[in-house]
Amino acid sequence: MVFRILPAIALAWAVAPAVAQLPIPPGLPGRVVLAGNVHPAVLTATPLGRTDPKLPMERMILAFRLKPETRARLDRLLADLQNPACPNYHQWLTPEQFAGSFGPAPAERARVRDWLTGQGFTIDQEARGGLTLTFSGTVDLVEQAFLTPILDYPFQGRTYHANASDPSIPATLADLVEGPVSLHNFPRRIPNTGIRPATTDVFANHTLAPDDFATIYDLTPLYSQGLDGSDTTIGIVGRTNPGTAAWDSFRTTMGLSAKPTAIIVNGTDPGDLGGAEDQEADLDVEWAGAVARNATIQFVTSRSTSSTDGSDLSAQYLVDQNAVAILSMSFTECERNLGAAGNAFFNDLWSQAASQGITCVVASGDSGPAACDAETSATGTVLAVNGIASTPYDVAVGGTAFTDAANFWSIPDNGLESALGYIPEIAWNQSSSTTIVAGGGGASSQYPKPAWQAAPGVPADGWRDLPDVALAASTQDGYRIQTLEGTVTIGGTSAATPSFAGLMALVVQHEGGRQGNANPTLYRLGNGQYNGGLRVFHDISTGNNSVPGVAGFAATPGYDLATGLGSVDAKALVDHWALVSGLDVLNLVAWFGQTAPSLDLDHDGVVEAQDLTLILQQLGW
């Protein structure tokens, strides 16, 4: 293929004539353009000029390409890992086993490595899972190697830099390389709706404390059984380092036992970034541990560089180190903005995690059906979903809001435990004339509908749909968190996400080991419930996630694109998990013999074939 100078490059240099031009010839044989890897923000912006050519571009992530036959083989394995009838059921891989089975061969990786070092780059690390390597250099090296200018652009009152055109690589590497995940410093977004004072009143405002959450979502009986996340580890994705003082104070204030959080600095310490960055870290760490009260929490933080978001590096670290059973990520970026290499990176990363038994839980976002637009926008522009959450290999967590009334809360609300029981929920939507704030949901534009995504209400649209589940996200009853500045409340799907990660830790503890991609089991449970079987989910059928400028989706009976399968009854989720994930027939028969003896049709004390058929229908199989 012949490399052509794209219009974006010509425009970039035309509007910056004083900047020295790159020595890019008009056509180069043997180059392949990696299409779909220009950030949309630069397509309509006027560049300010060329980025400093000696600016360091550190820890760039190069994603390897999975061949179609390799992807098909990986998907077959991932299905087998969740199928109790298969010998591979829950036979999780190590990162090295994953690399050996699905990554490029060592000689192929060496070819890519040699090309990068030959261009003057330094190789920082090769992933244990074999699907990425990180490398560092400078702007001028990037421009020369990938034949794309790096220019400065104005965006939302700040200056960012980015590649002005799609990068290209030698054609001899095209079958191996997906591309650099990013060559810009536009940050991933944080889906939390900001802090409020931790105040309460009788009718309108309440705060959600850990004991309230336990009462509303039925965790208290599980705690009484000793199910509290013991012997499980949750990994939290971060990009700041606020220290542990606020997290320790939260546990003390909320009456939780002391449980230190491990901060793992991946590379250069990002330092304490303060503001919304610290609030996100506080929320994620505190509420994963507030739900899974005795789980080990690992907070992995990585400094964002001139080319790579710190959250990408932290997520990659958690999967590659393989030391956690559950991974919680509250950062968002729509599929369009991620670009081709960014989408491939997260699709491959979460599939590697699933093969290792890691349950990845990702926020669906707080912009309703307009995931490409910031919550602070007055209107949305286009239907879109969070690309970090839209892969078939992670659980996408949406948002609900409680239908508050005085009789659902004790009076006065003491800020520690005031919820009286389950509170009915609606789809979360706090949009206004100046903001778009609602639970993320909609259809992916990247991924076909996975086989497991089947339940009453799931659209017959052929695409992966979001969210999968939902939990409370409204700031009206915000989650109490402790920051270095004091106690505040906060909302958003980035509150629901670590909370659901905590719920999954209780499942992992109860089942005695990792569960991998939780969605096949969640949808079996949902399919069973909405066909008249066991009840696990609170079906949300009121409200919508529409925002100004973009019509969203209504909450309806069964699955919907505003709240997924619904919120969960934690005790039912844990109690019924093994019945549809493990399908131990002897335990299944014993369970039904105790709880549904009417299914013993001839009353002979034996559950027979026709009875088992009914049982499987009840369980969504």
N, C-alpha and C positions, 0 to 999 in steps of 0.2 A: 504494500500500500504506500502511496506517495503522500508525504506530509504536506498539507496546505496551510498557508497562513489564514487563520480564521478571521471573519469580520471583526470579532471582538478585539483581536490584537491590533488590527489596523486602526480601529476607533480609539483604542487606548493610547497609541502613540500619536495619533492625530491631535488629541486634546491635550497632550503634554509635550509639545515640540521642543521644549528646552531640555528635556531629559535625554541623556545619551541612549541611543537605541541599542538593542541587543543584536548581536551578530547572527540573526536567524535568517538563513537563506530562503528564497521563495519556494523551494521544494526540496525535500530530502527523501531519497528512496529508503526503503527498509524501516519506516517508522509507522507505528499504529497509534491513532488518537484514541484516548480513553474517554469516550463520550459521557456526558452527564455528570461532570465533576467540576462545574463552575457554580459557586454559591449564587443563588438568585438575586441576592441583594446588590450584586455588582452589575447585573445586566442592564439596569436602568439608571445607575449612578454615574456621574461624571468623575473620573479618577482625578485625584489631586496631584499625581505624579508618581514616579517610580519610588518604590520602597528602598531604603538604604541597602545597597547590595551586600554590605557586610553584616547586616542584622542576622543574628543567629536564628536558625530554624532547627529547633531541638526536638528530639524524640518523635519525629515523624513516624507514623505507622504505615508500613507498606503491607497491604493485604494480598495474600496469594489467591489465585483463582481456583475454585473447585470445578473440576470437569463435570459435565452433566451426568456421566455414568457414576462418578464418585458421589455426587449429591444424591442420586437415586439410591445408591447402596447405603449411604449414611441414613437416609430417611427410612429405609427398610429396617435398619438396626434400631433406630429410635422408636419405631412402632413396636418392634419385638421387645424392647426393654420395658414397655408398658403393657405387654400382653402376657397374662399369667399362664397361657397355654404354650408359650414358647420357651425353649431351653435358655434363651438369653434374658429372660425376665429378671430385671433388677441386677443384672451382671454388669455393674458400672465399669467404665474404662478409666485408666489413669491418663493424664495428658500425654505421656509418652506412647501409650497404646493407641490413643486417638491419632497422634502424629503418624505412627507407623501404618495405620489403616487408611487414613484419609488425607494426610498432608502430602505435599510434594516429596519426591524422593530426595535423599541427601544431595545427590549430584545436581538435581534441579534447583534446590535451594542455594547451592554453591554458585551456580551460574548467576543467579540474581544478586547474591552477595558480592560476587566478583565485579559485576557491572557497577554496583553502587560504589564500591571502594575505588574502582577505576575512575569514577566521576569525581572523586575527592571526598566522598562522604565517610563518616565514621559509623560503623555498626555498633549500636548500643546493646542490643539484646535480640536473640532469636527466641520466639515463644516456644515453650515446652510442647504446646499442642501443635506446633508446626505450621500454623496458618498465617502468621504475621512475623515481621521483624521490625524493630525500631531502629532508626538511623538519624544522624544529625549532620548539619552542615550550615551553610549560609544562604542568603537569598540568591546571590549570584550563582552558586552551585546548583540550586534548584532550577533557576532559569535556564542554565546551560544543559542540565541533564534532561529536564522534562519539556524543554522548548516552550515555555509559557512565561510571560512577564508577570512579576509580582508588583502590584500597584497599590497605592494608598487610596482609600475611599471614605467619604463621609457617610455615616449611618447613625441615625437617632442621636445626633449631637456629639458623636465621638468619631475618631478616625480609626479605621481598621485597615488591614492589608489582606490581599487575596490574589490568587491566580486569576488573570484576566481571560484566560481561555482554557479549554480542556488540555490537560497534560498529554504528552505522548511518550512512548517508550520504543525501544528497538523491537521490530517485528518478531525477532527470534525469542523474545520473552513474552509475547502476547498470550500464549496459552498457559502461562504460569502466573501472571500478575493481574490482579484486579485493579490495583492502583494505590496511590497514597490516599489514606482515609480523609485527610484534609490538608490543604496548603494555605490555610487562612487562620485568623484568630477571632472569628465570630464565635461567641460562647454558646454552649448549650443553655437552654432556659431552665429556670427553677419553677415548678408548678406549685407554689404556695401563695396564698392570697393575702399575705402580709399579717403583721401582728396587730393585736388589739389589747387594751388593758384587760387584766383578768378580773373583770367585775361581773356580778350576777344580779338579777332581780327576779321578782316573783313570776312574771308573765312572759317577758320577751327574751331575755338573755340568760343563758346558763353556760357553764363551762364543763368540758369533758375531762374528767380525771380518770386515772386508770381503773378505779373501782366502779365508776359509772360505765365505762366501756365494758367491763366484765359483767355487770348487771344487764346491760342492754343486749349484748351479744352472747349471753349465756356461757361465760367462761367460769363462773364461780364453782359449779359442780366439778369441772375439770381440775381446778386448783385443789379442791378438796380431795381429789383422787391422787394428788401428787404430780399431775400433768402441768408443768410450768416451764417447759423448754429445757429441762435439765439434760445435760449431755448432748446438746445441739449447739451449733454455731451459726450465727447470722452475720453475713458480711454486708457492710454499708458502704456505698460508693460516695466518695467525697472529693473535694478539691480545696479545702481550707483546713487549718489546724487550730481550732479554738482552745485546745486543752480539754481536760476532763472535769474541771471544777464545777461547771454548770450541770453536767450530767450527774455527778455525785450528789450535788445539792438537790436535784430533781427527785432522786430516789429517796433521799431523806425526807423531803417535804411531802412527798406522796405516800409515805409510809411503806416504801419498798425496802427490802433488805439490801445491804451494800453489795454491789457487784461491779467491780472495776471494768471499764471498757478499755480494750487494747487499741491504741492508735498505731497504725503501721504507716510509716512514711515511705512511699514508693518513689525513690529518687530524691530530688531536691525538695526540701521542706517548703511548702507554699506559704508558711506563716499564717498568722491569724488575719484573715481578710475582712472580718467584721461584717456588720449589716446582714443582708439577706443570705449571704453565704454561710455565716455562722448560724443563723436561724434555721436554715435547712439542715445543717449538720446536727444541731440540737434536737430538732424535731425527729429526724430519722433515728438517731441513736436512742433517744429517750423513749420513743414510743415502740420501737421494736422490743426494747427491754421491759416496757410497761406491760406489754401483752404476754411475751414469753419471759416471765419474771426471773427465771433462773438460767436462761440461755446465756451463752458466751457471745458477746458482741465484739466484732472486729470492725473498726472504722479504718478504711484504707483511704489515704489522701495522696493526691499527686498534684504537683504544680502545673497549671496550664502554661503552655509555651507559645511561641509565636506561630506555631503550626498545628498544635494538638490540644484539645480540651482536656483538662485534668481528669474529668469524669470518664472519658474514654480510657485513659491510662489506668485508672483505678479499677474499672470494670474488667479490663483485660488482666490485670494483676490477680484479682480475686478468682477468676476462672482458671488462670494458668497455675496458680499455686494450689488450687483444689483443696483448700483447708476449711471450707464452709459448706454447710448443707443447703443454706438458703442465701440468695443474693437479693438485696433490695436496692433499687435504683430509682431516684426521684427526678432525674434530669430528662428533659424532653427536646426533641427536634423533629419537625415534620419530615415525612419521607422525601418530599421535594428538596428540602434544604440539606438533608443528609447527603444527597448525591448518590451516584451509582456505587462508588467504593464504600461510602459510609453505610449504606443499606446492607451491602454484602458483608461488611465487617461485623455488624451486629447480628445479622442472620447467622453467620458462621460461628460467632462467639457464643451466642445463646444455644446453638445446636451442640457445640462442644460441651457447654455446661450441662445440657440435658443428658449427653452421653456419659458424663461423669456422675450423674445423680444429683446435680445441683438444681434446685428449684429457683428460677429467676422470676422476680416479682417487680414489675415496672409500672410507674404511674402513667395513666392514659392522657393526662394533661388537663389544664384548667381553662382552655379556650373553646370548650364545647366542640362542635364539629369543624372548627376553623383552626386546626393545630399549627398552621404556619404563621398565625398572627398572635402577637403578644397580648396578654390579658389586659394590658393598659390601653389597647387600641379602642377607639370609639366604635369601630365596625370590623367585622371579619371580611375577608376577601374571597376565600375559596374553601370548598370542602377538603379537609385533610385530616390525617391522624398522625399520632406520634410514631415515627418510624422506629424508635428504640423499643417501643412496646408492641409493634404490629407484626413481629415475626411469629411463626407458628410454634416457637419454642419457649415462650415466656408467658406468664400470667399478666394480663393488662388489667389494672385496677382503676375503676371509675369512682364516681362520687354520688352520695345521697345527702339528703337533708332531713332532719327530724321534723315531723308535724307537731311542733311544740304546743303543749297545753299545760296548765298548772297541775292537772291531776297526774301527769307523768313524772313530776319532780317533787321531792320533799321540800317543804317550806319551813325555815329558810334554807337556801342552797348554801352549804358550808364550803363549797369548792373542793371537797374531797370525795364525797359519796352522797349523791342526792337523787340519782335516777332510781325509779321505783320498779322498773321492769323494761321489757322491750317497748320501744317507742316507734310507732309507724313511720315509714320513710317515703319520701318522694324523690324524684330525680333532682339532683343538686343544680340550681341555676340562680346565681346572684348577679346576673348581667344588669347593666344600667345604661343610661344614655351616654355614658363616657367610658364604659368598660365592657369587655366580653369575658364573663366569668361563669363557667359551667363545666360539668364533667365531660371529659373528652370521650368521643365515640364516633363510630362511622365505619366505613369499609376501607380496607387497604387498597392502594393502587399498585402494590408490589407483589403480594403473595396470594396465590389461589387458596380457596377455602380448604383447610386441612380436613382429613376424613373424620377426625374426632369432633369437629365443631358441628354437632347435630343435636338439636333439641327443639321442642315447639317454640316458635317465634324466631328462630334463626333465619335470616333472609336467604332466599334462594338466589343470591347474587353472584355466586361463584368466587367470592373473595373472602379472605380472612377478615372477620368482623371484630370490632372492639366496642366496649371493654368485655372482659370475661366475667368479672365480679365487681362489686362496689361496696364501699363502706362510707360512713359519715365523712363529709368534707366541708360542710358549711361553717362559716365563721360565726353564725348566729349562736351555735353551741360549740365554739372552737376548742381545740385540743389545748390543754394547759401544757406549757413547756417552760423550762427554766433556761434563761440566757444569762450571760454575765451581767446584764443590766437589770435583771429581776424576772419575776413571773409574768408571763403574757399568755395570750391565746392566739391560735393560728389555725388556718384551714387549708383546704386544697386536697387534690389527689395525692400530693406528697405527704399528707398526713395519713390517708387511707392506706397507702402502699406499705410503709414499714409496719403498720398495724396488721395488715394481712400477712406480711412476712412473719410476724410473731405468731399468728394463728397457725401458719404452716409449720412452725417449730414445734408446736404441740402435737401436730399430726406426725411429724418425724419421730418425736419421742415415743408416742404411742405405738407407732409401727415398728420401732426399733431400728430404723435406718433411713437412709436417703430415699427420696421419692422421685427425683428428676422432674421432668415436665409435669406439672400438676393438672394441666388442662384435660387430658383424656379422662381422668377420674372425675374432675369437676363436671364435665359435660355428661358423663354417664349418670352421675347423681342428678343433674338437672333434667336430663332426658327422662329418668325414672320418675322424678317428682312431678314434672309437668304432664306426665301420662298417668297420673293418679297414684304414684308410688311414694316412697319414703320422702319425708319433708326435711330438707336441709337448708334451703334458701328462703329468705323473706322476699316474696315476689313483689317487686316495685312496679306499680301500674298507673302511677299518677305523675304528671310533670313532663318536662322535656329538657333538652340541652341546646335549644336554639339560641342563637346570639344575634344581635343586630347585624344585618348584612348577610347572614348565612342561616338558612333554615336547617334545623337539626332534626332530631328524632324524638318521638314520644315514647314514654315508658308505657309498656303494654303488658298484658298477662304473658307469662313465660319469659323467654329471652327477648331483650330489646337492645337497640344501639345507644341507649342512654345509660342503662344500669347493668347491662349484661344479664347474667343469670339471677342477679339480685344480691342482697347482702346475705350474710350467713348466720345461722345458729351454730355457734362454735361446738357445743356438745354434740349436736347431731352430726356435724361435719366429721368430728373425730370418731364418734361411735360407728358411723356408717362407712367410713373411708375404706376399711379393709374388705367390706362386703362387695365393693365394686372394683377395687384395685387388685386385691389378691385373689378373690374369688375362691377361697378355701371352701370346698363343697361341704366338708364335714362340719366346719364351724357355721357355714351358711344354714345347713339343715338344723343344727342345734339352735341357732338363733331364731329361726322361724318356728321351730317347735315350741320355743318359749313365748314368742311374741305374737305369733299368728297361727295357733293350732287349727283354725278353720281351714287352712290350706292342706291339712291332712284329710283329703277328700273322703276316704273310706273309713276314717277314724280307727285305723289299725296301728297307729303310733309310728308309721313310717311315711316319710315324705317321698313320694314316688315320682316317676318321670314327668307325669302331667303336672304335678305340684311344682317341680323344679322349673318347668317352663314358665309357670306363672311367676315364680320367684324372680327369674331372670328378667322378665318383663318389668316387674316392679323396680328392679335395680337399673334399668336403662340399657340392658344388653340386648 
